């Protein structure tokens, strides 16, 4: 494949690259001005956004989209308000650029520090969730990065309106309009071409299902930061508060089952079979959750479905849940190592030492004690918004906000220092 295969797309990428290279030169007030204008325009144009989204949802329904995909595609007034709140929260955060960290003076008087700089032009590829494009653009511009966004075609109308709003907000702030481009109409070959342009893109962030992640992994010539599926567990310890554990399980599974931070597997200590297990099964059943359980659980509570091996390690993205009884926390952690996706893991326990051990030993981008998996979200964790939740470790792990969209360069101050 040559650069002449898609000359229009290549031209757009070159414009975005040029705009990105100049973006960090604008001071923080200009970048915050973009966020202020973006929040205002989203409010002013909310009817247009929601009308476009309604058409996208109706078309997706006609095409037979599954409930989980429809839920991710839907952008109603409450969700749009959350997006606007995330933009405003991002604006209020400190400017990450220019900050010098780890400043130290060497024995010979050489002063060494690390200054935060943008990553560059980011390719953001997502399925459904049109609001995610706005959050990605807000974080990218605030941190001095450009953005090439490829949302799913099912959100084409919504993404088109949002792309116009983003361009208008950049113009109002006096920033280059080409710094953010929304391209919902790219086909697979065009997308393959885009992520092969290592001289133009600096990072690719795919945010979606396993097929999308695999496609990007196999075709990108640019570093990839993966937002992979969320196979998330809650371990209910022998010293857990029953009421708290039930509420954590219900919230984790039922609040929004189509999201990547929803609970997918419940691990229950054997000592809690008589009190917690029947209560949580009843609470989940009243919310129409299908529970696929191990033989030990099914022997105690009637009406549970049989858990097969493929139910463990599965992201249901629906009102369904796997359940397994374990003899201790070590077995629970071994189950998480085998079946988890390094996204979100939680423990419910009243024992501080047990909680600390779980937090220390479980390998995931976010590990919680006595808190719902649904809290693994940039907005909930003080990032304002998030561009994704990284399940890889280079160079970020967990929710990605402003800091994660920057890196550091060494800055050195000398007084005629020479290498001897």
N, C-alpha and C positions, 0 to 999 in steps of 0.2 A: 504494500500500500504506500502511495506517495502523497506528498502534501497537496497535490493537485486533485486528489479524489474529492475533497470537500472544500473548495476554495472559499465559499461564503462562511462556513464554520471556522475555518482557519483565520479569516479576516477578523471575525468576532473575537477569537481567542487572542489575537495579536493586539487588538484594541484594549481588551481587558488586561493584558499583561502590561501595556504601556500605562494604563490608568492605575494599575496596582503599584507599579514602581514609583508613582508620584504621590500615592495616597498617604504614606507615612509622613510626608513632608508637611501635611496640614496639621495644625495644632489640635489639641484635644477638644477645644471649643467648637471647631468646625465639625469634627466627627460626632460630638454630642448634639450639635445642631441638626445633623442628619437624623439622629434618633428622635429628637423632639418633633421634627417635621413628620417623620414616619408615624409616630404615635397619633399625631393630630390627623393626618390623612387617612389612616386606618379607621378612625372614628367617623370622619366626614364621609368616607366612601363605604361605610359598612353595608349599606343597602345593596350597593353594586357587588360587593364581595359575596354577600350571602345569597343574592340572586344567582350569581354565577355558580356558586357551590351547590345550590339546590338543583340546578340543571345537571351538574356533574354527578350528583348522587342519584338522580333519577335515571340517567343514562347507565350508570354502573349497575343499578338494580335491574334494568332491562337486559343488561349483558350477563346477568346471573352472578354478580359478585357476592361473595360470602359475607355474612354479618360482620365478621371481624374487619374485613377490608372496608366495608361501608362505614363502620364506626370510626376507623382511622381517617377516612375521607371527609366525614362530616365536619363542617365548621359552622356551628350555630352561634347565637349572640353571646352565650356564656363562654364558649371556647375562644371566640374572637376577643372578648374582653380579657381573657387570660393572656392571649398573645400580646395585646396592647400593654397589659401590666408588665409582661416580661421585657418589652422594649423600654418602658419607662424605668424599670428596675435596673436594666443594663446601663442606661444613661447615668444613673446616680452612682455607679461604681467608679472607683478611681481609674484614671487612664493608666493602662499597663505599660505603655511605651516610654522609653527614655529612662526608666528607673534603673539605677545602678545598685546591684546586690553584691553581697559577699566582698565588700571593699576591704582590702587589707594592704599593709605595707611590708614589703620584703626586707630582710636584714640589710640589704644594700640601699634601701630608700626607694626602690621601685614600687609604685602604687598600682595595684591590680584590682580590677572589678569586673562584674558581668552586667551588661546592659541589655534590657529586654527589647527585642526587635520582632517585627511580624514574620510569619512563615512565608508569605507571598500570595500567590494566586491559588485558591483552593477550589477543587472540583467537588461539589456536594451533590450526591445522587441519592434520591429517596423515593419511596413508594407511598402513594396516597399522602396523608398528612400535609396539606398545603401550608398550614401554619408553621411547619418546621422550616420552610424556606425563609419566612420572615425572621424567625429566631436566628437562623444561620447567618442571614445578611446583617442583622443587627450586631451580632457578636463579631463577625468578620470585619466590618467597617470600624467598629469601636477599637479593635485591636490592630487596625492599619492594614488589614488583608483585603484582597479582592476576592470575588466569589463568582464562580460559574456554576449555577444551580440547574440540575436536571431533575425536576419532579416527575412523578409518574404521569403517563398520558391520561389516566382516569381523572386527574385533577386539572386538566388542560384549561378549562374556562376560568376556574378560580385562580390558577397560577398566572394566567395571562393578566388578569386584573391586578393581582398582587405585584407582578413584575412592573406594570405601569406605575403603581403607587411607589414602589422602591425607586424607580428612575426619577419620579417627580420629587421625592424626598431628597435624593442626592443633589438634584438641580437647585432646590431651595437652599440647601446648605452650602452651595458653591463647590461641591465635590464633583469629580468626573463621573458622568452617568454610566460610562462603560465599566466602572469598578464593580458593578453587580449586574449580571445578566441571568435572566430566567429563561430556560430553553426547554419547555415541556414537549416539543414536537420532535426531538431527536429520536431517530430509530436506532436499532441495535448497532448497525454498522457505523453510524455517526458517533454514537457513544463510545464504541471501541476506538475510533479514531481520536476522539477527544482525550481519552485517558492514556493514549499512547504518546502524547505530546509532552515529553519530559522537559523540553526546552522552554515550555510556556507554563505548564502547571507545576506547582511545587508539592501539592498534597492532594490525595483523593480520599473523601470520606463517604463510603457507601452506607446507607441507613435503610435497611429493609430485610427481606427474607433471605434464606440460605441461597436461593438461586441467584439473587442479585449480588450477594457477597462473592459467590464463586465466580460469577461472570467478571466482576471487577478484578478479583485476585488473578485470574487467568490471563487477563488482557491488559492490565495496567503496566505502563513503564514508568510510573510515578509512584512514590511511596504511598502505601495504603494504610489508613487507620480505620480499623474495622469496628463498626457498631453492629455486633452480631446478635443472634437471638437471645432472649432472656429465659433460661430454664432456671427459675429461682425457687429456693427452698426456705421453709420456716421450720426450724427444729424446736420442738416443745420439750423442754428439759423436765426432769423429775421434780425440780423445784420451781416450776413455772406457776404464776398466778393464773388460775383457770379462766377467770373472766377476761383478763388481759389477753391470754392466748387465743381465746375464741374470737375476740374482736380483731386481733391482728390477722388471723386466718380469713375472716369474713371480709375485712377491708382489702387485704392483699389480693384476694381472688375476685371479689364482686364489684369493687369500686369502678374499675374499667378493665375488664378481662382481656381486651384486645391489645393492651399496651405491653411494651417490652419489660416493664418492671412489675407486672402482675405475678402473683404467686402461682406456681405450677405444681409444686409437690410439698406435701406436709409430712414431716418426720416426727414421730411421736414416741417418747420414751415409754418403755413397757410399764413403768410404774403409774402411768396416767391413763390406763385402759378403762378404769372404772368411773373416773370423774370427767376428765377432759374429753376423751374420745366420743362418748355418746352425745355430749353437749355440742361439740363442734360439728358432728355429723348432722345433728338435728338443725343447727343454725344454717348450715350450708344447704341442706335439703329444702328448707323453707325458702331459699333463694334460687331453687331449681338448679343447683350445682350437682353434676354427676361425679361421683367419687369412685375412682378405680383403686381398690384397696388390696393389701396383702391378705393371706389366709388368716393370720392372727387377728387382724382388725375385723374381718368379715365374720369371724367366730363370735365376736363380742357385740357387733352391731348388725342388724339385719338390713337388707335392702341395698347393700353396697355392691358395686360391680367388681368383677374379678380383674385384678391388675395383672397385665401381661408385661413381659420384659420391655416392649416398645413404649409402654406408658411412662416408664422412668426415663428421664432425659428428653421428654417431649414438651414442646411449647404449644399448649393447647390453643391459646388465644381465644378462649371461649369459656363458658360456665362449666368447666370440667377440671378435675384435679386428681393427681395421683397421691396415694397415701401409703406409708410404710411404717410399721412398728419396729423400733430399734432397741437393743438392750442398753446402750450407753451412747455418750456423745462421740466417742471414737468411731463407732460404726456409722453414726450420722455423718461425720466429717468424711469418712471413706466413701459413703454414698455420694456426697456432694462432689468429691474429687472425680468420681467415675462418671457421674451424670450431669453435673452442673456445667454452665457455659461461661463461668467467671464474670457474671453480670451482677447479680444481687443475691446475697445470702443473709438470713436473719436467725437469731436465736431468741427465745423467750425463756427467761430464767430470773429468779430472785437472788441467785448466788453470784456475787461479784467476781469471784475467782473463776468460775465457770464461764461467765460472759467474757472476761478478759482473755481466757485461753481460746475461746471460739473466735473472737475478733482478731487475735494474733495469728492463728494457724490456718484459718480458712482463706483460700486464695480467690478473691473476687474484686472487681473494681469498687464495690461498695459492700461493706459488711456492717450489719446493724445488730444492736441488742435492744430488745423490748421496743421495737419500732417496725412499722409496716414496710414491706418491700416497695410499696408505692411511693415511698419518700425518696427513693433513689432518682432524683430529678434535679436538674440544675437550679430551677426556681426554688425548690424546697431547701437546697443545700447552700444557698447564698450566692449562686453564680449569676443571678438575674434571669438567665435563660441557658439553653445548652444547644450545641450543634450536634451532639450525639453522646452516647455513652460507650466509651472505648472498652472493648473486651480484650484488646491486645495491650502490651505494656510499653511499646515504643511509639511515640514518646510520652504518651498519656495513658492513664488507667482510670476508668470511671467516667463520670460526667465531665464534659469538656466545655469550659467557659473561656473567659478572656485570657487567663494565664496560660491555658493549654493551647491557645492559638498563637502563642508567641514562643520564641526560644531566646537564648542569650548568646551574645558575642562578647569576647574578652575586650576590655578597654584598659589600656596601660598608659600610665603617666610617668615619664622619666625626666631626668635632668642631664641629658647627654650620656645615658647609660650605654655601655658597650658589653658585648659578650667576651669574656676573657678566657 
